[in-house]
Amino acid sequence: MGFSTKVGAILAAAGSAVGLGNIWRFPTETGLHGGAAFILIYIIFMLVFGAPIMLAEFTIGRHGQKDVTDSFERMSGGQRGWRLMGLMPVVAGLLVLSYYAVVCGWTLYYAFVAGVDGFGGKTAAQYVSDFQQFSSSPTQPVVWILFIMLATCAVVSFGVKKGIERSAQILMPMLFVCIAILVVCSLSLPGADRGLHFLFHPDFSEIDGSTMLSAMGQAFFSLSVGICCLCTYACYFRKDVNLFHDSLSVAVIDTLVALMAGLIIFPAVYSVPGLQPDAGPSLVFITLPNVFQQVFSGSHLLAYGFSLLFYCLLVIAAVTSSISMLEMVVAYLHEELHWSRPAASVAASAVAMLLATGCSLSFGAWADKTVFGLGMFDLFDFIVAKLLMPLGSFIMCVFLGWVADEKVVRDEVTNGGTLHTVLYPIWLFIIRYIAPIGIILVFIHEIGW
Ligand code: PHE
């Protein structure tokens, strides 16, 4: 039932990690936190925290070989209480899919608008009002979310090998090609050197406590760690997969894609006089369509091609991540409750669709319905990215570092003592001490103490 090839396993995990977090959230955060200095810290956090915690998730999942519930029980040496961790991917998967699907729906709509050549001939103010009108409409975004959900549901129903692995093998290379083309185009724009300067010349006076902690939060979200998503995928890994190698590869791929997204977006933004990189979350939906039209104002075809390719890229990245979110829920329903995969996929998608509709409405009709001042979309994002991810990562570190039998952990991580025995103690030290302490710091920051 697992991944049939090692490359397929890496691509699927990379497909989960690489998503809107890289191409939408990363440029937003980088723009808001001053550029290069933020990126430097983000990269350090990816390598020191993200990749080791990912390896922890892989270790727990691969040891279990069934699903997250079973994996925790097995790794704990049979303590049934740890089965409760099996509920984490179900709850977190539904929550994250519900609001992520909303942004996926927006990207699909923008790909459509790009496809029908709908971006041309507008003023800067029109890009703003178009986006606001669309995102606050009660029905329009829901239709696009439904398309995304149907595609996600179809892939997950097909199963791990035929659905998830095959789609990753097709979509991920497509994604890399799109990114490469766009980077080359963007770097050849007239103001590109200013964008490069913003990305690669750190100004350390920009760094404060909030930069550090935002960079770490971004690293968690971008790598999908902390809510047992990668743990779910790792249940399908073969026993000969080199977990060190895979977690590092995924972390490196994920970081590279984020950097390349930066290389696409910032040179383009800087090539239009007067535009600033710190537009926030609307950067990709309001600033960029405007940028594409202006920088390629001499060639309609280039403006058309660049926009279309960019939004298609965003859709591909988004869908490979939403697949992994749905799989978190379906794996539980299939393995623990013995539902068939198609039934589980349809049921989970239906619930997520309902919640996603609510999240979408929070940009319009339900804007005034708030909990702690947050609309449904922001509330779900807060619960997942700021509460469950740090909390889950912390629990996994404590679990592997202090609860599980160290010999079992070592055997699993090193494939029976054959791989990376030198790196293993360093990793264990991070999991036991550095990561949990770091996470407590993020947590304290994120909940605003
Ligand atoms: N890492 C994904 C991204 O960058 C988001 C994600 C979060 C995917 C949690 C799965 C689980 O977009």
Residues whose N, C-alpha, C, O or C-beta is under 5 A from the ligand:
A	BS01	LIG	S16 A17 V18 G19 L20 G21 N22 F221 S222 L223 S224 C229 S321 S324
